[in-house]
Amino acid sequence: MFTKILIANRGEIACRVAATAHRLGVKSVAVYSEADANAKHVAVCDEAVPIGPAPAKESYLKGDKIIEVALASGAQAIHPGYGFLSENEGFAKACADAGLVFIGPPASAIHAMGSKSAAKALMETAGVPLVPGYHGDNQDADFLQQQADKIGYPVLLKASAGGGGKGMRIVEKSEDFKAALASCKREAISSFGDDKVLVEKYLTRPRHIEIQVFADTQGDCVYLFERDCSVQRRHQKVLEEAPAPGMTEERRRAMGEAAVAAAKAVGYVGAGTVEFIANQDGSFYFMEMNTRLQVEHPVTEMITGLDLVEWQLRVAAGQPLPMKQQELTIHGHALEARIYAENPEKGFLPSIGTLRHLHVPAGVEFCSTNLPLTRAAPSRPSPLKGEGENGAASGYVRIDSGVREGDTISPFYDPMIAKLIVWGNDRAEALAHMSQALSEYRIVGLSSNVTFLKRLVESPAFSQADLDTGLIERNHDILFPAAMPVTMDVVSLAAASLLTSEQNSGAAANDPWADTTGWRMNGTLLRKLDFSDESHAYPAVIGYRETGWSVQLGERAAVMTLIERHGAQLVIKVDGATVRGTVVREGEAFHVFTGGMHHVLAYSDPLAHAGEAEAEGGRLTAPMPGKIVAVLAEKGKTVEKGAPLLIMEAMKMEHTIAAPADGMVEEMLYAVGDQVAEGAQLLAFKVA
């Protein structure tokens, strides 16, 4: 076994690898960019070395610098995590040339699977079933369109060197092909430095099922069963689970053996994932092989009781696989939800900002624990577990995270906050644990997808395992319901938080002018508190009583009293009914968490905003920091509502800025290649 490894990554995967290394007595070395100087992975590793500025291409993608740091630190091996250099053939070869062990497959295997088109040709030779499509080298736009027309629409464009949902477009009809191709190629060259694409038949209602494989240097290879990753947005996974619902033993064996055949065909070593696209009738086709550990590997660990990072280290050190195929078994069911800094209601637009308040459900924050990770007995299948608030032995919660409260989600890297993983004896139990855990997850400081994930987990389609890659779009109305007015309980919690904060503001004792109890010699103080959300206004009239307050909200009147308050947690009574919640104030926004829901109420202080007015007509602003990659409109051009005006690239994704109404472009303020700040006015637009 190694004595020291360098982790050439950041975030939760760097923390994850460091935790396993620590348990095995292996020292870890972190590398970090200027943006990550105070990051969690820097704190949990034994050593940490800066490697460059915030942009990944100047830090985490500088393979030569990382190798230099590894050699100087005395590390014997480099763990690449996932993303960045994890599937970089040149980096794997450079590690070997420098006398370092690359904890991953040999460069030849990465080369074989690195090109989707070449990999498909290889799989065809190995007898692995393929989706109909064109995987050749001819990249002429007219030729590719002819191939798409021949295959039949809809088709899927995919970056040949891609992964993680980048450089993928679904094309529904021939006349849309070239615009989609241009966008796909732009994203591919930006993300991977290679704009080559392949064209495949897009299957309707397909499932995305992948097989975890592991191979050692002695020639043995096993499959550790499947994961269903069908639930996706923007071709990126949102929820993953293992085992796949509805999987028969016969089909599991067929897919597993096909995956092992794929791995053996390229002389694979280490952890890898063979991804299949599956029809509802059970037929399946090879899609690609990810030559690294996957983001969703924890669900496999939870159902097998194995530490896959430990397996990686042992195999890389030349040891044989710890188990044979016949020894591997499945116990229970596991789900993983990716907690992202993004706004689902705005097309899953990534969000940046500071995690001003972060409360996680009861569980294990894996990357900072010293919990032994021994293989579990069948009755307690997961070695990577934490007990829920109810302490039930049958349900486990695990959190893999690379951030802490107070950390910043920057525009430079993927906006993942954490992975929330649960285990249950069966799928129904795992679903219940996931719903409860999401109810306890509270984030303030930026937008997150927690509330959306809870709706998704509880939706009829997902709970009944009616799965396919279009599940989110197919159930749009359920997952994105029209905004409803909040209840009296929510407004009362926000009001109670404000009023009790005023009372506890440290006013001088015995100073009547500093008193905030609302005392009046004759009569009752009535005060209007103006709350609102994006859809409704909630003007609440508060009456100060000897004990508590009266609340008038529209036609509803109630008496509110405070029972107890501990920081942001409040217990109040509204007309005698107990209401519990957490209220976090962020400026003039009150974040109210109650009943498993997150409500954001804006509070308008009339004194603070006296005389203010703002007219934003005609302004189109950048939703986040980014770069202009395409300008689609000209000064003086008349456009219709929804017409694309320009395209921004931010956080590795393209975002189209569209016309908000019929009108005319008066001026374009930025050109292709320009960097823009969040909130910057991009163009002047005159509404017709």
C-alpha positions, 0 to 999 in steps of 0.5 A: 500500500502507498504511504502518501498520495496526492489528490488532483481534485477538489470538492467532495471527491477530494474529501472523500478520497482523503477520508479513506486514505486516512483510515488506511494510514495513507497520508494525503496531499491536497492541491488548490487554486486561489479560489479554494485557499480556504476550501474544505478539502484543503483542511482535511488533507495532511498537506496542501499546496497551491497550484495556480489561479482560480480558472481550472485551466490555470490550476486543476488542469495543469498536469505538469504542475500537479506532477511537480507537486507530487514529486516534491511532496514525496507522494507515490501516486495521484488520485484524479477523482472525477472531472478535470484530469481523471480521463486525460490520457496524456496526464495518465501517461505523464504520471507513469513517465514520472514514476508515479502511479495513476490511480485509474486505468492505463493510458491505453484504456483511456485512449480506447474509451476517450473517443465515443465514436472509436469506443463504439467501433471497439464495442461493436467488435466486442459484440456489445449492442450499439444504438444506430448512428454515425460515429465516423470522422467526417464532420462536415455539417451537410454530411452530418445532417444527411446522416441524421436525416437517414437515421430519422428524427429525433437524433442526439448530437454528442461531443465525441470527447464529452461527458457529464452532459456537456456538448449534447443536443436533441434535434427534433427536425431537420431544419433545426439540425445545423443550429444545434450542431453549431451550439454543440460544437461550441460547447464541446470545444470549450469543455474538452478542446475537441469539437468532434461530434457523433450522431445517434438515434434518440430513443423515446422514453429510454432509461439510463442504466450503468454498470460499475466494473472493477478490474485488477492487474492480475486480469480479473474483472467483476461487476458490482451491479447496476445504478439507474440514473434516468432522472436527468436535467440538461443531460446531467443526472439529478437522482441515482439509485441502486439497484435499478427498479424492475431489474431481473436477475437475467437482465442484470447478469446480461448487462454485467457480463457485457460491461465486463466484456467492454472493460476486458476489451481495452485491458481495463484496470481499476474502477470504471462505469459502462453506461447503457441506454435501455428501452422499456422492453428491456433491450439495452445498448452501449452508450459510453464508458467512463474511465473513472469513479462516478459521482454516483458511486456511493449508492453502489457502496451503500448496497454492497457494503464496500468502499470503492475508493479503498478498492481503487487504492488497493488495485493501484498498489498491485493487489488483487480484487478483494472479492470474486464475482460470486461473493458480491451481493445486493442488500437493500436499496439506496438513493442519491440526490445531488444538491446543487446551487441552481434555480430549477424554476429558472431553467436550472440556472446555476447560482453563486454566492455564500452559504450563509446558513447550512443545516444538514439532516442528521447523518455523517458528513463523510469527508470529515469523519473517522468512522471505520469503513469495514465491510458490513454484515448483510443485516447492516449493509452500508459501512458509510452510514449515519443514523437519522434523527429517529435512530432507526437501525434500518435507515441510514443517511450519508452526506458527501460534501466539499463545503461548509457553512460560510463557504462560497460557491464560485462561478469557476467550478461545478455548482454541486453543494453535496450528495445526499445518500440514503439507504433502506431495506427496500425502495419504499423505505429509502424513498421515505428516508430521502423525503425526510432528509430533504425536509431537513436540508436548509440552505440560505445564501444562494438558490438551491434545488432542495425543494425541487428534489423533494417534489421529484422524490415524492412525485407519482412517476418517480415513487412508482418507478415510472422512469425514463430520461424525460421524466422531468419534462414529462411531469413538468406541471407536477414538478413546477406547480403554479405558485400558491399563497403561503399560509398564515403559519408561514407569515406568522413565523416570519413576523415572530422572527422579526418582532422577537429580534427587535425585542432582543436587540439589546435596547438599554434597560429602563429606557422608554425610548428604546422599548420595543414591546409596543407599550401604549398608555391607552389603546393598542399599537397596530403595525403593518408588516409588508411581506411578499414573495414573487407572486403574492403580497402579504400585508400583515397588521400586527397588534401588540398584546400584553402577551404575544400579538394579534395578526390580521392577514386579509380576512384571517385574524389570529392570536400569535404567541411565542413559546420558545426561540433558540437561534433561528428555530422558533416554536409559536402558537397560532390560535392555540395550534403549535407551529414549528419552523426555522427562520433565517434572515438574509438582509430583507429576505426571510427564509422560512423553513416549516413543514418540509418546505422552504418559503422566501418572504421579502420584507419591505421596511418603509423607512429604509426605502422611503423615496426609492424607485427603480425603472429597469425597462429595456435592460437585459442583464447577465444572470451570472458572471460569464463569457459571451460566446455568440451574438445573434442579434444586431443593433436596430433589428426588430425581434419577436418575443423569445427570439435568441439575442446572445449566448453566454457561457457560465459554469461550463454551460451555455445560457441563451438570453432571449427577447422578453417581448416583441421589440427592437435591439437598440444597442449591443453592449458586448462582443463575442469573447467578452467577460461579463459580471453578474447583473451587467447590462448586456444590451439595450432593448426597446419594447414594441 
